[in-house]
Amino acid sequence: MKLTDIDRLLIRHLRENARISTTDLARRAEVSRTTVQNRLERMEREGVIAGYTLKYGPAYERALVRAHIMITASPKASWAIEAALRGMDEVRALYSVSGEYDMIADVAAGSVAEIDAAIDRIGLLDGVERTMSSVLLSTRIER
């Protein structure tokens, strides 16, 4: 699906605030509310928009301790490891990567102790051969 300038504008406003009303979206895009509803329905139907979600506030986000956990998986264990990581609230994202490690888990928790416990739980999963962790100290650039 090819996105129009209006579609991209609607998406940008929704990324900032997924709870914005269609009336406010219409006002900002300078189109009718019906146009906004039709475009959103089309983008949902065509898979451009998969859902609307919660975004943490900056103060809460800054208070979290974050880490990247690199994971080496035994052959044929990736699916089981991925399924187990889906069930861990601390895991925000999981990436499949090339190189020495097979996956990188982006993890966030309220304290270093909680990160430590998450790292231990990941290391104990069946099929995890080894892990290496890096705690994030600061965010220099975020887009």
MARBA-3410 file (N, C-alpha, C, O; in Angstrom, 1 decimal):
143
0.8,-1.2,0.0,0.0,0.0,0.0,0.9,1.2,0.0,1.8,1.3,0.8 ~ 0.5,2.2,-0.8,1.3,3.4,-0.9,0.6,4.4,0.0,-0.6,4.7,-0.1 ~ 1.4,5.0,0.9,0.8,6.0,1.9,0.9,7.4,1.3,1.8,7.8,0.6 ~ -0.2,8.1,1.5,-0.2,9.5,1.1,0.4,10.4,2.2,0.7,10.0,3.3 ~ 0.5,11.7,1.9,1.0,12.6,2.9,0.1,12.7,4.1,0.5,12.8,5.2
-1.2,12.7,3.8,-2.2,12.7,4.9,-2.1,11.4,5.7,-2.1,11.5,7.0 ~ -1.9,10.3,5.1,-1.7,9.0,5.9,-0.5,9.1,6.8,-0.6,8.8,8.0 ~ 0.6,9.6,6.3,1.8,9.8,7.1,1.6,10.8,8.2,2.1,10.6,9.3 ~ 0.9,11.8,8.0,0.6,12.8,9.0,-0.3,12.2,10.1,0.0,12.4,11.3 ~ -1.3,11.4,9.7,-2.1,10.7,10.7,-1.3,9.8,11.6,-1.5,9.7,12.8
-0.4,9.0,10.9,0.4,8.1,11.6,1.3,8.8,12.6,1.5,8.4,13.7 ~ 1.9,9.9,12.2,2.8,10.7,13.0,2.1,11.1,14.3,2.6,11.0,15.4 ~ 0.8,11.6,14.1,0.1,12.1,15.3,-0.3,10.9,16.2,-0.3,11.1,17.4 ~ -0.7,9.8,15.6,-1.0,8.6,16.4,0.2,8.1,17.1,0.0,7.6,18.2 ~ 1.4,8.1,16.5,2.6,7.7,17.3,2.8,8.5,18.5,3.3,8.0,19.5
2.5,9.8,18.4,2.7,10.7,19.5,1.7,10.5,20.6,2.0,10.6,21.8 ~ 0.4,10.2,20.2,-0.7,10.0,21.1,-1.7,9.1,20.4,-2.5,9.5,19.6 ~ -1.7,7.8,20.8,-2.6,6.8,20.1,-4.1,7.1,20.6,-5.0,6.5,20.0 ~ -4.3,7.9,21.6,-5.6,8.1,22.1,-6.2,9.4,21.5,-7.3,9.8,21.9 ~ -5.5,10.1,20.6,-6.0,11.3,20.0,-7.4,11.0,19.3,-7.5,9.9,18.7
-8.3,11.9,19.4,-9.6,11.7,18.8,-9.6,11.9,17.3,-8.7,12.6,16.8 ~ -10.5,11.3,16.6,-10.6,11.5,15.2,-10.9,12.9,14.8,-10.5,13.4,13.8 ~ -11.6,13.6,15.7,-11.9,15.0,15.5,-10.6,15.8,15.5,-10.4,16.7,14.7 ~ -9.8,15.6,16.5,-8.5,16.3,16.6,-7.6,15.9,15.4,-6.9,16.8,14.9 ~ -7.6,14.6,15.0,-6.8,14.2,13.9,-7.3,15.0,12.6,-6.5,15.5,11.8
-8.6,15.1,12.5,-9.1,15.7,11.3,-8.7,17.2,11.3,-8.4,17.8,10.2 ~ -8.8,17.8,12.4,-8.4,19.2,12.5,-7.0,19.4,12.2,-6.6,20.4,11.4 ~ -6.1,18.6,12.7,-4.7,18.7,12.4,-4.3,18.4,11.0,-3.4,19.0,10.4 ~ -5.0,17.5,10.4,-4.8,17.1,9.0,-5.5,18.0,8.0,-5.3,17.9,6.8 ~ -6.5,18.8,8.5,-7.3,19.7,7.7,-8.1,18.9,6.7,-8.2,19.3,5.5
-8.7,17.8,7.2,-9.7,17.0,6.4,-10.9,16.7,7.3,-10.9,17.0,8.5 ~ -11.9,16.1,6.7,-13.1,15.8,7.5,-12.8,14.6,8.4,-11.9,13.8,8.2 ~ -13.7,14.5,9.5,-13.6,13.4,10.4,-13.9,12.1,9.7,-13.2,11.0,10.0 ~ -14.8,12.1,8.7,-15.1,10.9,8.0,-13.9,10.4,7.1,-13.6,9.2,7.0 ~ -13.2,11.4,6.6,-12.0,11.1,5.8,-10.9,10.4,6.7,-10.3,9.4,6.3
-10.8,10.9,7.9,-9.8,10.3,8.9,-10.3,8.9,9.2,-9.4,8.0,9.2 ~ -11.5,8.7,9.5,-12.0,7.4,9.9,-11.8,6.4,8.7,-11.4,5.3,9.0 ~ -12.1,6.8,7.5,-11.9,5.9,6.4,-10.5,5.6,6.1,-10.2,4.4,5.8 ~ -9.6,6.6,6.3,-8.2,6.3,6.1,-7.6,5.4,7.1,-6.9,4.4,6.8 ~ -8.0,5.6,8.4,-7.6,4.7,9.5,-8.1,3.3,9.3,-7.3,2.3,9.4
-9.3,3.1,8.9,-9.9,1.8,8.7,-9.2,1.1,7.5,-8.9,-0.1,7.6 ~ -8.8,1.9,6.4,-8.1,1.3,5.3,-6.7,0.9,5.7,-6.3,-0.2,5.4 ~ -6.0,1.7,6.5,-4.7,1.4,6.9,-4.7,0.2,7.9,-3.8,-0.6,7.9 ~ -5.7,0.0,8.7,-5.8,-1.1,9.6,-6.1,-2.4,8.7,-5.5,-3.4,8.9 ~ -7.0,-2.3,7.8,-7.4,-3.4,7.0,-6.2,-3.9,6.1,-6.0,-5.1,5.9
-5.4,-2.9,5.7,-4.2,-3.3,4.8,-3.0,-3.6,5.6,-1.9,-3.8,5.0 ~ -3.0,-3.6,6.9,-1.9,-4.0,7.7,-0.9,-2.9,8.0,0.2,-3.2,8.5 ~ -1.2,-1.7,7.6,-0.2,-0.6,7.9,-0.3,-0.3,9.4,0.7,-0.1,10.1 ~ -1.5,-0.2,10.0,-1.7,-0.1,11.4,-2.2,-1.4,12.0,-3.2,-1.9,11.6 ~ -1.4,-1.9,12.9,-1.7,-3.2,13.5,-2.4,-3.1,14.8,-2.9,-4.1,15.3
-2.3,-1.9,15.4,-2.9,-1.7,16.7,-2.5,-0.4,17.4,-1.7,0.3,16.8 ~ -3.1,-0.1,18.5,-2.8,1.1,19.2,-2.3,0.7,20.6,-2.9,-0.3,21.2 ~ -1.3,1.3,21.1,-0.7,0.8,22.3,-0.4,1.9,23.3,-0.5,3.1,23.0 ~ 0.1,1.5,24.4,0.5,2.4,25.5,2.0,2.8,25.4,2.8,2.0,25.0 ~ 2.2,4.1,25.6,3.6,4.6,25.6,3.9,5.1,27.0,3.1,5.9,27.5
5.0,4.7,27.6,5.4,5.2,28.9,5.7,6.7,28.9,6.2,7.2,27.9 ~ 5.4,7.4,30.0,5.8,8.8,30.1,7.3,8.9,30.3,8.0,8.0,30.7 ~ 7.9,10.1,29.9,9.3,10.3,30.0,9.9,10.1,31.4,11.0,9.5,31.6 ~ 9.2,10.5,32.5,9.7,10.4,33.8,9.8,8.9,34.2,10.8,8.5,34.8 ~ 8.8,8.1,33.9,8.8,6.7,34.2,9.9,6.0,33.4,10.6,5.2,33.9
10.0,6.3,32.1,11.0,5.7,31.2,12.4,6.0,31.7,13.2,5.1,31.7 ~ 12.7,7.2,32.1,14.0,7.5,32.6,14.4,6.8,33.9,15.6,6.5,34.1 ~ 13.4,6.4,34.7,13.6,5.7,35.9,14.0,4.2,35.7,14.5,3.6,36.6 ~ 13.7,3.7,34.5,13.9,2.3,34.3,15.4,2.0,34.0,16.1,2.8,33.5 ~ 15.8,0.8,34.4,17.2,0.4,34.1,17.0,-0.5,32.9,16.2,-1.4,32.8
17.8,-0.3,31.9,17.7,-1.0,30.6,19.0,-1.8,30.3,20.1,-1.4,30.7 ~ 18.9,-2.9,29.6,20.0,-3.7,29.3,19.8,-4.4,27.9,18.6,-4.6,27.6 ~ 20.8,-4.7,27.2,20.8,-5.5,26.1,21.4,-6.8,26.5,22.6,-6.9,27.0 ~ 20.7,-7.9,26.2,21.2,-9.2,26.6,21.4,-10.0,25.3,20.5,-10.3,24.6 ~ 22.7,-10.3,25.0,23.0,-11.1,23.8,22.9,-12.5,24.1,23.4,-13.0,25.2
22.2,-13.3,23.3,21.9,-14.7,23.6,22.5,-15.6,22.5,22.2,-15.4,21.3 ~ 23.2,-16.7,22.8,23.5,-17.7,21.9,22.6,-18.9,22.2,22.5,-19.4,23.3 ~ 21.9,-19.3,21.2,21.0,-20.4,21.3,21.5,-21.7,20.7,22.3,-21.7,19.7 ~ 21.2,-22.8,21.3,21.5,-24.1,20.7,20.7,-24.3,19.4,19.6,-23.7,19.3 ~ 21.2,-25.1,18.5,20.5,-25.3,17.3,19.1,-25.8,17.5,18.8,-26.6,18.4
18.1,-25.2,16.8,16.7,-25.6,16.8,16.0,-25.1,18.1,14.9,-25.5,18.3 ~ 16.6,-24.3,18.9,16.0,-23.9,20.2,15.5,-22.4,20.1,14.8,-22.0,21.0 ~ 15.7,-21.8,19.0,15.3,-20.4,18.9,13.8,-20.1,19.1,13.4,-19.2,19.8 ~ 13.0,-21.0,18.6,11.5,-20.8,18.7,11.1,-20.9,20.2,10.3,-20.2,20.7 ~ 11.6,-21.9,20.9,11.3,-22.1,22.3,11.8,-21.0,23.1,11.1,-20.5,24.1
13.0,-20.5,22.9,13.5,-19.4,23.6,12.7,-18.1,23.4,12.3,-17.4,24.3 ~ 12.3,-17.9,22.1,11.5,-16.7,21.8,10.1,-16.8,22.5,9.7,-15.8,23.1 ~ 9.5,-18.0,22.5,8.3,-18.1,23.2,8.4,-17.8,24.7,7.5,-17.2,25.3 ~ 9.5,-18.3,25.3,9.7,-18.1,26.8,9.9,-16.6,27.0,9.4,-16.0,28.0 ~ 10.7,-15.9,26.1,10.9,-14.5,26.3,9.7,-13.6,26.1,9.6,-12.6,26.7
8.8,-14.1,25.3,7.5,-13.4,25.1,6.7,-13.3,26.5,6.0,-12.3,26.7 ~ 6.9,-14.3,27.3,6.2,-14.3,28.6,6.9,-13.5,29.7,6.4,-13.4,30.8 ~ 8.1,-12.9,29.4,8.8,-12.1,30.4,8.4,-10.6,30.2,8.7,-10.1,29.2 ~ 7.8,-10.0,31.2,7.4,-8.6,31.2,8.6,-7.7,30.9,8.4,-6.6,30.3 ~ 9.8,-8.1,31.4,10.9,-7.2,31.3,11.4,-7.1,29.8,12.1,-6.1,29.5
11.1,-8.1,29.0,11.6,-8.1,27.6,10.7,-7.2,26.8,9.5,-7.4,26.6 ~ 11.3,-6.1,26.3,10.6,-5.1,25.5,10.7,-5.5,24.0,9.7,-5.2,23.2 ~ 11.8,-6.0,23.6,12.0,-6.4,22.2,13.0,-7.5,22.1,13.9,-7.7,22.9 ~ 12.9,-8.3,21.0,13.8,-9.4,20.8,14.2,-9.3,19.3,13.4,-9.3,18.4 ~ 15.5,-9.3,19.1,16.0,-9.2,17.7,16.8,-10.4,17.4,17.6,-10.9,18.2
16.6,-10.9,16.2,17.4,-12.0,15.6,18.6,-11.3,14.9,18.4,-10.4,14.1 ~ 19.8,-11.7,15.2,21.0,-11.0,14.6,22.0,-12.0,14.0,22.0,-13.1,14.3 ~ 22.8,-11.4,13.2,23.9,-12.2,12.7,25.2,-12.0,13.5,25.2,-11.1,14.3 ~ 26.1,-12.9,13.4,27.3,-12.8,14.2,27.5,-13.8,15.3,26.9,-14.9,15.2 ~ 28.2,-13.5,16.3,28.6,-14.4,17.4,27.3,-14.8,18.2,27.3,-15.9,18.7
26.4,-13.9,18.3,25.1,-14.2,19.1,24.0,-14.4,18.1,24.0,-13.9,17.0 ~ 22.9,-15.1,18.6,21.8,-15.3,17.7,20.7,-14.3,17.9,19.9,-14.0,17.0 ~ 20.6,-13.8,19.1,19.5,-12.9,19.5,20.0,-11.8,20.4,21.0,-12.0,21.1 ~ 19.3,-10.7,20.4,19.5,-9.6,21.4,18.2,-9.3,22.0,17.2,-8.9,21.3 ~ 18.1,-9.4,23.3,16.9,-9.0,24.0,17.1,-7.6,24.6,18.1,-7.3,25.3
16.1,-6.7,24.4,16.1,-5.4,24.9,15.2,-5.5,26.2,14.0,-5.8,26.1 ~ 15.8,-5.3,27.4,15.2,-5.6,28.6,15.1,-4.3,29.5,16.1,-3.5,29.5 ~ 14.0,-4.1,30.2,13.9,-2.9,31.1,13.2,-3.4,32.4,12.3,-4.2,32.4 ~ 13.7,-2.8,33.5,13.1,-3.1,34.8,13.3,-1.9,35.7,14.0,-1.0,35.4 ~ 12.7,-2.0,36.9,12.8,-0.9,37.8,14.0,-0.8,38.6,14.3,0.3,39.2
14.9,-1.8,38.6,16.1,-1.8,39.4,17.2,-2.7,38.7,16.9,-3.5,37.9 ~ 18.4,-2.5,39.2,19.5,-3.3,38.7,19.2,-4.8,39.2,19.5,-5.7,38.5 ~ 18.7,-4.9,40.4,18.4,-6.3,40.9,17.4,-7.0,40.0,17.5,-8.2,39.8 ~ 16.4,-6.3,39.5,15.4,-6.9,38.7,16.0,-7.3,37.3,15.7,-8.3,36.7 ~ 16.9,-6.4,36.8,17.7,-6.7,35.6,18.5,-8.0,35.8,18.5,-8.9,34.9
19.2,-8.0,36.9,20.0,-9.2,37.2,19.2,-10.5,37.3,19.6,-11.5,36.8 ~ 18.0,-10.4,37.9,17.1,-11.6,38.0,16.7,-12.0,36.6,16.6,-13.2,36.3 ~ 16.3,-11.0,35.7,15.9,-11.3,34.4,17.0,-12.0,33.6,16.8,-12.9,32.8 ~ 18.2,-11.5,33.7,19.4,-12.1,33.1,19.6,-13.5,33.5,19.8,-14.4,32.7 ~ 19.4,-13.8,34.8,19.5,-15.1,35.3,18.4,-16.0,34.8,18.7,-17.2,34.4
17.2,-15.5,34.7,16.1,-16.4,34.2,16.3,-16.7,32.7,16.1,-17.8,32.2 ~ 16.8,-15.7,31.9,17.1,-16.0,30.5,18.2,-17.0,30.4,18.1,-17.9,29.6 ~ 19.3,-16.9,31.2,20.4,-17.8,31.1,20.0,-19.3,31.5,20.6,-20.2,31.0 ~ 18.9,-19.4,32.3,18.5,-20.7,32.7,17.5,-21.4,31.7,17.1,-22.5,31.8 ~ 17.0,-20.6,30.7,16.1,-21.2,29.7,16.7,-22.3,28.9,17.9,-22.3,28.6
15.9,-23.4,28.7,16.4,-24.5,27.9,16.8,-24.0,26.5,16.0,-23.3,25.8 ~ 18.0,-24.4,26.1,18.5,-24.0,24.7,19.4,-22.8,24.7,20.0,-22.5,23.7 ~ 19.4,-22.0,25.8,20.3,-20.9,25.9,21.7,-21.4,26.3,21.9,-22.0,27.4 ~ 22.7,-21.2,25.4,24.0,-21.7,25.6,24.8,-20.7,26.4,25.6,-21.1,27.3 ~ 24.7,-19.4,26.1,25.4,-18.4,26.9,24.7,-17.1,26.6,24.0,-16.9,25.6
25.0,-16.1,27.5,24.5,-14.8,27.4,25.7,-13.8,27.7,26.7,-14.1,28.3 ~ 25.5,-12.6,27.1,26.4,-11.5,27.5,25.5,-10.3,27.6,24.7,-10.0,26.7 ~ 25.7,-9.5,28.7,24.8,-8.4,29.0,25.5,-7.1,29.0,26.7,-7.0,29.4 ~ 24.8,-6.1,28.6,25.3,-4.7,28.7,24.2,-3.8,29.2,23.1,-3.7,28.6 ~ 24.4,-3.2,30.4,23.5,-2.3,31.0,23.7,-1.0,30.3,24.8,-0.5,30.1
22.5,-0.4,29.9,22.6,0.9,29.2,22.7,2.0,30.2,22.0,2.1,31.2 ~ 23.7,2.9,30.1,24.0,3.9,31.0,23.2,5.2,30.7,22.7,5.9,31.6 ~ 23.2,5.6,29.5,22.4,6.8,29.1,22.0,6.7,27.6,22.6,5.9,26.9 ~ 21.0,7.5,27.3,20.5,7.5,25.9,21.1,8.8,25.3,20.8,9.9,25.8 ~ 21.9,8.7,24.3,22.5,9.9,23.6,21.7,10.4,22.5,21.5,11.6,22.3
21.1,9.5,21.7,20.2,9.9,20.6,19.0,9.0,20.6,19.2,7.7,20.7 ~ 17.8,9.5,20.5,16.6,8.6,20.3,15.7,9.3,19.4,15.4,10.5,19.5 ~ 15.2,8.6,18.4,14.3,9.2,17.4,13.0,8.4,17.4,12.1,8.8,16.6
END
